[in-house]
Structures are given as C-alpha cells and as structure tokens.
C-alpha cells in the first residue's frame, strides 16, 4: 500500500544512497493514494510505479480511503 508515501520514500532513499538510479527501480503496490504518488513523482522523477488501484484519498490517520482499513490488524488478527 502507498498511502502517504513516507515508508516508500525512506526505502527509495536507501537505494539512492547506494547508487541505484530512479529508472532502475520498479515499485509495485496493490493500492495507492494520490498523496504518495505525488510525493514519489516529485522526489523520484522517472520512477516506475505500478498499482492495482488508486483510491481517492487518505484520512487524518494516513489510512487510504476507502482502502483496506488497518491491513496490519487484518493480517495478524490484532
């Protein structure tokens, strides 16, 4: 999931610090929201992003709306 983009940006910065170029990277996500996609396009020009669906927004907690809800809780039954 790409909601606000914070986690993927941190991961991509690690790759960038190791000399990997934006055009060498492919990001694949089941669900994405505009804030994350905007952040990626601004900070990583030429990056390829593939997503199953783009949901309209995120809520005040940074969850994708309508999205999957709290995917971690759903995955682990917490």
C-alpha positions, 0 to 999 in steps of 0.5 A, a space after each residue: 500500500 502507498 498511502 502517504 508515501 513516507 515508508 516508500 520514500 525512506 526505502 527509495 532513499 536507501 537505494 539512492 544512497 547506494 547508487 541505484 538510479 530512479 529508472 532502475 527501480 520498479 515499485 509495485 503496490 496493490 493500492 495507492 493514494 494520490 498523496 504518495 504518488 505525488 510525493 514519489 513523482 516529485 522526489 523520484 522523477 522517472 520512477 516506475 510505479 505500478 498499482 492495482 488501484 488508486 483510491 481517492 484519498 487518505 484520512 487524518 490517520 494516513 489510512 487510504 480511503 476507502 482502502 483496506 482499513 488497518 491491513 496490519 490488524 487484518 493480517 495478524 488478527 490484532 
